[in-house]
Amino acid sequence: MGCRFYAERTKDIIGLMRAALYPDKKNHWCEPDDLAQLAAGGYLALIHADGNGIGKRYKDWKEKAKASALDHLGKEARGEAFFHSMRVAVRRALVDALGKTFPAAKATAPKAERRRPYEILMLGGDDLLMICRADRALDFARQYAEELKEYPLADGKGPLDVAIGVAIAQKTYPLHRLHELAESLASSAKRLYRSLRSEKKTSVVDWQVVTQSWFEGVAEARRRGERVTYTLNGKAETLLLTSRPYRVSGDDGLAVLLDAASALGRKDEDRGREKAARSPLRSLRGACERGRLLGEMTFDRLDEDIRKTLGWEGRTLWKDLELNGKSICATRALDVIGIREIARLGRKKDD
């Protein structure tokens, strides 16, 4: 089997779609020999995407068949038509998203710079599992969710929505644990999907960066590191330092955060460096960890255009929310800063 795989003669769906999934010759890519080459000096991302509400949509589709005059074989064919439309949507959206996320390399570039930056590990039904360079992972998640919108399913209820988990770590992190984390993040995203009103249901995403050798789990890590609770004037106050998971599109969705992170990294032509220096942005997290007021004071010292990029609508650092009957304050600013930092993970430190 190994010889057949490397000779590109396998009959699995990835093997059959190899020319579309891996346009190596067309894009001047070289096959990566291992994860280190794929990572190209940075971190890796394992992406797990799973369809939302597929079981219910299929059940509703089958229920309509019961009232029809179709025989047993006809009803089975009707069911298969639903899953066929789903498989076609996933495969077409995947190919389209790969093409938009991973541009072709220059033919004259050194071989090390032409290593293909992703690998498809599993593709079946509404499930997708792939590994890629960390700095392209969230952009791929956005592109994939957007491309799925172009392919409505056979039940006439619109396109496929997915829950995407993106686990980011060093290339030496155990792959099976990274896979578990990606699945856990996809489950976290699904909980957000279930909580959305029907008119706001769309693809959802959650991500986590692991910089240490051990990760205790999404819920526990966020309870310890992303939630701050203290007492002020005899009243408990809770701050959430992350607003993950997010919808992929829409107001304050992943697409908006990616654009904001990109804006932070734009060059200031007059100064010859990025508009948003890293040091004050790193200081913002430390201030937020020490309390709402100090976070606001640090935020207010940033340039106006940076505050507008980082803050919620109205350029505010915090948004008042209610969680399980308790009032809390949440920020998206640290998520935007974290996205900006992903490209630097594992690389030479700079300011």
Secondary structure by P-SEA (a helix, b strand, c coil): caaaaaaccccccccccccccccccccccccccccccccccbbbbbbbbbbcaaaaaaaaaaaaaaaccccaaaaaaaaaaaaaaaaaaaaaaaaaaaaaccccccccccccccccccccccccccbbbbcccccaaaaaaaaaaaaaaacccccccccbbbbbbbbbbcccccaaaaaaaaaaaaaaaaaaaaacccccccccbbbbbbcccccccaaaaaacccbbbbbcccbbbbbbcccccccccccccaaaaaaaaaaaaccccccccccccaaaaaaaaaaaaacaaaaaaaaaaccaaaaaaccccccccbbbbbcccccccccaaaaaaaaaacccccccccc
